[in-house]
């Protein structure tokens, strides 16, 4: 196994363990003992795999089960990244389609009218 893959896989294991720990914290806050234990087992598995791959005597060989764990880690991380991308896209869309045009409308108004334009445009309607 190439040294770059060794580094990639150690980071993948570390990131997946961190995500599992975040899930543990969430499950603990929701008193979800079963979820907490599942996330803890996942974290522990990825910490062990990280330590194995990161060891000075690692020979570059993994078992098929270890490659399967790496695949699971890839799925977990890609799902999290996809969620972040969706959130960022929604934020960007909000700026581009709502906030920027509203602020531009206020700035385009005359000195006498800008306060009224702001009052009318800067209202968030409640869905309640």
N, C-alpha and C positions, 0 to 999 in steps of 0.2 A: 504494500500500500504506500502510495506517495506521501511524503511528509505533509504536503498541503492538505491532503484528505485527513490525515491524523489530526491536524489543527482544526479543520472544519468539523470533524466529528466530536472532538473534545468541546468545542464551542456549542455545537448542537446539543450535546448532552447537558452542558451547563445551563443553557437557555431553557431547555425542557424541564430540568429540575427546578429552576426558578419559577417557571410558569406553574408547575405542579404545586409548589409551595404557596403561590398566590391563591390557587384553588383551595388549598388546605385552610388558609386564613379565611377565605370566603365561607367555606363549609362550616368552619368552627363558629363563625359569627351567626350562621343560620341554624346552629345546633344539629347539623347533618353529620352524624357520626359515621355512617356508611360511606358518604361522599368523602369525608375527611380521611378515612382509612384507605380508600382507593387512591386518593391523591397522594397520600403519604407513601404508599407502596410504589407508585409511579416515580415519585421523587427519589426514593431510595434506590430504585432500579437504575435510574439515570445517573445518580451520583456514583454508584458502583461501576457502571460502564465508563463514566468519565474517568474515574481513577484508574481503571484498567488500561484505557487507551492512552492516558497521560503518563503512565508509568515509564520510567527510564528503560525498563527491560521489555517493553511492548514490542512484539516481533512483527506487528503489522497484520496478523491473522485474527479474524473474528469468526465466531460461529454463525451459522445461519440464523439462529435465534437472536443473536446480537445485531445482525443486519436488520432483522425484523423490528427490533426496538428502535433502531435508527430511523427506519421508515415511519414508525409511529411518531417519533419525535418530529420528523419533517412535516407530517400531516398536522400535528398540533401547532407547530410554529407557522405554517402557511395559513392555517385557519385564523390564527391570531393576527397575522399581518393583513389578511384580507379584511378582517373586521376593522382594523385601524385605517386601512385604505378607504373603506366605505365611510367611516366617520370623517376622515379628512376631506373626501370628495363632497360630502354633504355640507361640511363647513365652508368649503370653497364656493360651492354653489350658492349658499346663503349670502356670502359676501358679494358675489358677482351679480346675482339676480335680485337681491333685496337691498342690502345695506348701502352698497356703492351707489346705485341709482337714486336712492332716497337722499343720501348726503349730497349727491350732485345736484339734485332738484333744489335742495335748500340753498346751495351755493349759487345756483343759477337765478334764484329769485332776487328781486330788488331788495335794497336795504330796508325798505319799508315793509316788505311782504315776507321776508325770510322767516321771521318768528312764527307767523301763522302757518306757513308751509311746513315748518318743523313740527308744529303742534299737530297738524293734520297727518303728516307722514310718519311720525315716530310714535305710533300706537301699536301695541301688540294686543291683538284680540284674544280673549280667553275662550277656550272651548267648553267652559263649564256652563 
